[in-house]
Amino acid sequence: MISIQTVVYWQDMYIRVKRSKTTYFIRCKPSDKILDIKQKLQELIDQPAINQRLILPDTGEVLEDSKTLADQRVK
């Protein structure tokens, strides 16, 4: 399970991805699709995007690959 939180910086945002005992920061835009973010993360963690699941920590909501960060109200 991977949980995310975000930090907004101008139009770009940084997503904090926590995985086990490691935290990653990924730069993205609100218009980026979840699948695009998973592909960026794949380069860091060497786990295929299809096997990843991004979850909002506050709500426990699993983010859908075909939607953007803005669609899913990730701020």
DSSP file with accessible surface (Angstrom, degrees, kcal/mol):
  #  RESIDUE AA STRUCTURE BP1 BP2  ACC     N-H-->O    O-->H-N    N-H-->O    O-->H-N    TCO  KAPPA ALPHA  PHI   PSI    X-CA   Y-CA   Z-CA
    1    1 A M              0   0  165      0, 0.0    19,-0.5     0, 0.0     2,-0.4   0.000 360.0 360.0 360.0 135.9    0.0    0.0    0.0
    2    2 A I  E     -a   54   0A   6     51,-1.3    53,-2.2    17,-0.1     2,-0.3  -0.980 360.0-162.8-123.1 128.6    1.3    3.4   -1.0
    3    3 A S  E     -aB  55  18A  28     15,-1.5    15,-2.6    -2,-0.4     2,-0.3  -0.858   7.4-155.8-112.6 150.4   -0.2    6.6    0.5
    4    4 A I  E     + B   0  17A   1     51,-1.8     2,-0.3    -2,-0.3    13,-0.2  -0.925  16.0 176.4-128.3 150.8    0.2   10.1   -0.9
    5    5 A Q  E     - B   0  16A  71     11,-1.7    11,-4.9    -2,-0.3     2,-0.3  -0.946  23.0-136.1-139.0 158.7    0.1   13.7    0.3
    6    6 A T  E     - B   0  15A  29     69,-0.4     2,-0.4    -2,-0.3     9,-0.2  -0.865  14.5-162.5-125.7 155.0    0.8   16.8   -1.7
    7    7 A V  E     - B   0  14A  84      7,-3.0     7,-3.7    -2,-0.3     2,-0.4  -0.995  23.6-142.8-128.7 121.2    2.6   20.1   -1.5
    8    8 A V  E     + B   0  13A  88     -2,-0.4     2,-0.4     5,-0.3     5,-0.3  -0.730  19.9 177.9 -90.7 134.2    1.6   22.7   -4.0
    9    9 A Y  E >   - B   0  12A 136      3,-2.7     3,-1.1    -2,-0.4     2,-0.1  -0.915  63.7 -57.1-135.5 103.4    4.3   25.0   -5.5
   10   10 A W  T 3  S-     0   0  207     -2,-0.4    -1,-0.1     1,-0.3     0, 0.0  -0.381 116.1 -25.2  56.2-128.6    2.9   27.4   -8.1
   11   11 A Q  T 3  S+     0   0  152     -3,-0.1    -1,-0.3    -2,-0.1     2,-0.2   0.745 130.9  73.9 -84.3 -26.1    1.2   25.3  -10.8
   12   12 A D  E <   -B    9   0A  23     -3,-1.1    -3,-2.7    17,-0.1     2,-0.3  -0.493  67.4-160.8 -81.5 159.4    3.3   22.3  -10.1
   13   13 A M  E     -BC   8  28A   3     15,-3.5    15,-3.0    -5,-0.3     2,-0.5  -0.947  12.5-135.4-136.6 156.6    2.8   20.2   -7.1
   14   14 A Y  E     -BC   7  27A  76     -7,-3.7    -7,-3.0    -2,-0.3     2,-0.5  -0.976  15.6-152.7-114.0 127.2    4.9   17.7   -5.2
   15   15 A I  E     -BC   6  26A   0     11,-3.0    11,-2.5    -2,-0.5     2,-0.7  -0.852   7.6-144.7 -98.9 130.6    3.3   14.5   -4.1
   16   16 A R  E     -BC   5  25A  73    -11,-4.9   -11,-1.7    -2,-0.5     2,-0.6  -0.868  17.3-165.8 -94.7 118.4    4.8   12.8   -1.1
   17   17 A V  E     -BC   4  24A   1      7,-3.4     7,-2.9    -2,-0.7     2,-0.5  -0.926   2.1-160.6-109.5 120.3    4.6    9.0   -1.5
   18   18 A K  E     +BC   3  23A  93    -15,-2.6   -15,-1.5    -2,-0.6     2,-0.4  -0.881  13.7 172.8-103.1 130.2    5.2    6.9    1.5
   19   19 A R  E >   - C   0  22A  77      3,-3.2     3,-3.1    -2,-0.5     2,-0.1  -0.962  61.2 -54.5-139.5 117.1    6.1    3.3    1.0
   20   20 A S  T 3  S-     0   0  122    -19,-0.5     0, 0.0    -2,-0.4     0, 0.0  -0.334 122.3 -20.7  51.2-113.6    7.1    1.1    3.9
   21   21 A K  T 3  S+     0   0  208     -2,-0.1     2,-0.4    -3,-0.1    -1,-0.3   0.238 123.3  86.6-107.3  13.1    9.9    3.0    5.5
   22   22 A T  E <   -C   19   0A  67     -3,-3.1    -3,-3.2     2,-0.0     2,-0.4  -0.907  57.2-158.2-118.4 141.9   10.8    5.2    2.5
   23   23 A T  E     -C   18   0A  64     -2,-0.4     2,-0.3    -5,-0.2    -5,-0.2  -0.970   9.0-170.0-119.3 133.5    9.3    8.5    1.4
   24   24 A Y  E     -C   17   0A  49     -7,-2.9    -7,-3.4    -2,-0.4     2,-0.5  -0.906  12.5-147.7-118.3 149.3    9.5    9.8   -2.2
   25   25 A F  E     -C   16   0A 125     -2,-0.3     2,-0.5    -9,-0.2    -9,-0.2  -0.983  15.8-169.5-116.8 126.1    8.6   13.3   -3.6
   26   26 A I  E     -C   15   0A   9    -11,-2.5   -11,-3.0    -2,-0.5     2,-0.4  -0.965  15.8-138.6-120.1 126.7    7.3   13.4   -7.1
   27   27 A R  E     +C   14   0A 131     -2,-0.5     2,-0.3   -13,-0.2   -13,-0.2  -0.685  42.1 141.0 -83.6 130.7    6.8   16.6   -9.1
   28   28 A C  E     -C   13   0A   3    -15,-3.0   -15,-3.5    -2,-0.4    -2,-0.0  -0.899  43.7-111.8-154.5-179.0    3.6   16.7  -11.1
   29   29 A K    >   -     0   0   95     -2,-0.3     3,-2.1   -17,-0.2    40,-0.4  -0.868  32.0-112.3-120.7 156.1    0.7   18.9  -12.2
   30   30 A P  T 3  S+     0   0   45      0, 0.0    40,-2.5     0, 0.0    39,-0.4   0.799 118.1  59.4 -58.4 -23.2   -2.9   18.8  -11.2
   31   31 A S  T 3  S+     0   0   83     38,-0.2     2,-0.2    37,-0.2     0, 0.0   0.534  81.0 110.4 -84.4  -4.7   -3.7   17.7  -14.8
   32   32 A D    <   -     0   0   30     -3,-2.1    37,-1.8    36,-0.1    38,-0.2  -0.479  69.6-124.6 -71.7 138.9   -1.4   14.6  -14.6
   33   33 A K  B  >  -E   68   0B  99     35,-0.2     4,-1.7    -2,-0.2     3,-0.3  -0.494  18.5-117.5 -80.1 154.2   -3.2   11.3  -14.6
   34   34 A I  H  > S+     0   0    0     33,-2.4     4,-2.6    30,-0.5     5,-0.2   0.887 115.9  57.7 -59.1 -38.7   -2.7    8.8  -11.8
   35   35 A L  H  > S+     0   0   63     30,-1.7     4,-2.1    32,-0.2    -1,-0.2   0.901 103.7  52.8 -60.6 -38.8   -1.2    6.3  -14.3
   36   36 A D  H  > S+     0   0   67     -3,-0.3     4,-1.9    29,-0.3    -1,-0.2   0.900 109.7  48.7 -62.2 -40.2    1.4    8.9  -15.3
   37   37 A I  H  X S+     0   0    0     -4,-1.7     4,-2.5     1,-0.2    -2,-0.2   0.913 108.8  52.7 -67.4 -40.4    2.4    9.4  -11.7
   38   38 A K  H  X S+     0   0   12     -4,-2.6     4,-2.3     1,-0.2    -1,-0.2   0.882 107.3  52.9 -62.6 -36.0    2.6    5.6  -11.2
   39   39 A Q  H  X S+     0   0   93     -4,-2.1     4,-1.1     2,-0.2    -1,-0.2   0.891 109.0  48.6 -68.4 -37.1    5.0    5.4  -14.2
   40   40 A K  H  X S+     0   0   75     -4,-1.9     4,-0.7     1,-0.2     3,-0.4   0.917 113.0  48.4 -64.1 -42.1    7.2    8.1  -12.6
   41   41 A L  H >X S+     0   0    1     -4,-2.5     4,-2.5     1,-0.2     3,-0.9   0.858 100.7  65.7 -66.8 -34.1    7.1    6.2   -9.4
   42   42 A Q  H 3X S+     0   0   79     -4,-2.3     4,-1.9     1,-0.3     5,-0.4   0.872  96.9  55.8 -56.4 -37.0    7.9    2.9  -11.2
   43   43 A E  H 3< S+     0   0  169     -4,-1.1    -1,-0.3    -3,-0.4    -2,-0.2   0.812 112.9  42.0 -65.5 -29.6   11.3    4.4  -12.1
   44   44 A L  H << S+     0   0   93     -3,-0.9    -2,-0.2    -4,-0.7    -1,-0.2   0.858 126.1  28.0 -85.2 -39.5   12.1    5.0   -8.4
   45   45 A I  H  < S-     0   0   17     -4,-2.5    -2,-0.2     2,-0.2    -3,-0.2   0.475  93.2-129.3-107.2  -3.8   10.8    1.8   -6.8
   46   46 A D     <  +     0   0  152     -4,-1.9    -3,-0.1    -5,-0.3    -4,-0.1   0.908  66.1 126.6  55.8  44.9   11.2   -0.7   -9.7
   47   47 A Q        -     0   0   48     -5,-0.4    -1,-0.2    -6,-0.1    -2,-0.2  -0.997  67.1-107.2-130.9 127.2    7.6   -1.9   -9.3
   48   48 A P    >   -     0   0   62      0, 0.0     3,-1.5     0, 0.0     4,-0.3  -0.195  23.4-123.5 -55.5 143.6    5.3   -2.0  -12.4
   49   49 A A  G >  S+     0   0    8      1,-0.3     3,-1.6     2,-0.2   -10,-0.1   0.841 110.4  62.8 -56.3 -34.8    2.6    0.7  -12.4
   50   50 A I  G 3  S+     0   0  144      1,-0.3    -1,-0.3     3,-0.0   -15,-0.0   0.792 102.9  49.9 -63.8 -25.1    0.0   -2.0  -12.8
   51   51 A N  G <  S+     0   0  103     -3,-1.5     2,-0.3     2,-0.0    -1,-0.3   0.402  94.9  94.3 -94.5   2.4    1.0   -3.4   -9.4
   52   52 A Q    <   -     0   0    7     -3,-1.6     2,-0.4    -4,-0.3   -14,-0.1  -0.680  52.3-167.0 -96.6 151.7    0.8    0.0   -7.6
   53   53 A R        -     0   0  127     -2,-0.3   -51,-1.3     2,-0.0     2,-0.5  -0.967   7.8-155.3-137.8 118.0   -2.1    1.4   -5.7
   54   54 A L  E     -a    2   0A   0      9,-0.4     9,-3.0    -2,-0.4     2,-0.4  -0.838  16.3-174.7 -97.1 129.7   -2.1    5.0   -4.6
   55   55 A I  E     -aD   3  62A  14    -53,-2.2   -51,-1.8    -2,-0.5     7,-0.2  -0.975  27.0-126.1-128.9 133.4   -4.3    5.8   -1.6
   56   56 A L     >  -     0   0   27      5,-2.5     4,-2.5    -2,-0.4     5,-0.3  -0.661  20.0-147.1 -74.9 126.8   -5.2    9.1    0.0
   57   57 A P  T  4 S+     0   0   54      0, 0.0    -1,-0.1     0, 0.0   -52,-0.1   0.845  91.7  53.3 -67.8 -32.6   -4.2    8.8    3.7
   58   58 A D  T  4 S+     0   0  146      1,-0.2   -53,-0.0     3,-0.1    -2,-0.0   0.881 127.1  17.3 -70.5 -38.5   -7.0   11.1    5.0
   59   59 A T  T  4 S-     0   0   98      2,-0.1    -1,-0.2    -3,-0.1     3,-0.1   0.599  91.6-127.2-109.6 -18.7   -9.9    9.2    3.3
   60   60 A G     <  +     0   0   47     -4,-2.5     2,-0.2     1,-0.3    -2,-0.0   0.554  54.1 157.2  78.5   8.3   -8.5    5.9    2.4
   61   61 A E        -     0   0   80     -5,-0.3    -5,-2.5    -6,-0.1     2,-0.5  -0.461  40.8-133.9 -71.6 132.1   -9.7    6.5   -1.2
   62   62 A V  B     -D   55   0A  69     -7,-0.2     2,-0.3    -2,-0.2    -7,-0.2  -0.751  24.3-126.5 -85.3 127.3   -7.9    4.5   -3.9
   63   63 A L        -     0   0    3     -9,-3.0    -9,-0.4    -2,-0.5     2,-0.4  -0.577  19.4-125.9 -80.6 137.2   -7.0    6.8   -6.8
   64   64 A E    >   -     0   0   97     -2,-0.3     3,-1.4     4,-0.1   -30,-0.5  -0.662   8.4-135.8 -87.5 134.9   -8.1    5.7  -10.3
   65   65 A D  T 3  S+     0   0   57     -2,-0.4   -30,-1.7     1,-0.3   -29,-0.3   0.806 101.0  53.3 -57.0 -37.4   -5.5    5.4  -13.1
   66   66 A S  T 3  S+     0   0   81    -32,-0.1    -1,-0.3   -33,-0.1     2,-0.2   0.610  97.5  79.6 -81.4  -9.2   -7.7    7.1  -15.7
   67   67 A K  S <  S-     0   0   79     -3,-1.4   -33,-2.4     1,-0.1   -32,-0.2  -0.620  76.3-122.2 -99.1 157.9   -8.4   10.3  -13.7
   68   68 A T  B  >  -E   33   0B  21    -35,-0.3     4,-1.5    -2,-0.2   -35,-0.2  -0.426  29.0-107.1 -87.8 168.7   -6.2   13.3  -13.0
   69   69 A L  T  4>S+     0   0    0    -37,-1.8     5,-2.7   -39,-0.4     3,-0.2   0.911 123.4  50.7 -60.2 -41.3   -5.1   14.6   -9.6
   70   70 A A  T >45S+     0   0   56    -40,-2.5     3,-1.6     1,-0.2    -1,-0.2   0.900 105.2  56.3 -64.8 -40.2   -7.6   17.5  -10.1
   71   71 A D  T 345S+     0   0  102    -41,-0.3    -1,-0.2     1,-0.3    -2,-0.2   0.853 112.0  42.7 -57.3 -37.0  -10.4   15.1  -10.9
   72   72 A Q  T 3<5S-     0   0   10     -4,-1.5    -1,-0.3    -3,-0.2    -2,-0.2   0.245 115.6-116.9 -97.2  11.1   -9.9   13.3   -7.7
   73   73 A R  T < 5 +     0   0  207     -3,-1.6     2,-0.6     1,-0.2    -3,-0.2   0.820  52.3 164.6  59.4  37.4   -9.4   16.5   -5.7
   74   74 A V      <       0   0   11     -5,-2.7    -1,-0.2    -6,-0.1    -2,-0.1  -0.772 360.0 360.0 -82.6 120.6   -5.9   15.9   -4.7
   75   75 A K              0   0  176     -2,-0.6   -69,-0.4   -69,-0.1   -67,-0.0  -0.884 360.0 360.0-115.8 360.0   -4.6   19.2   -3.5
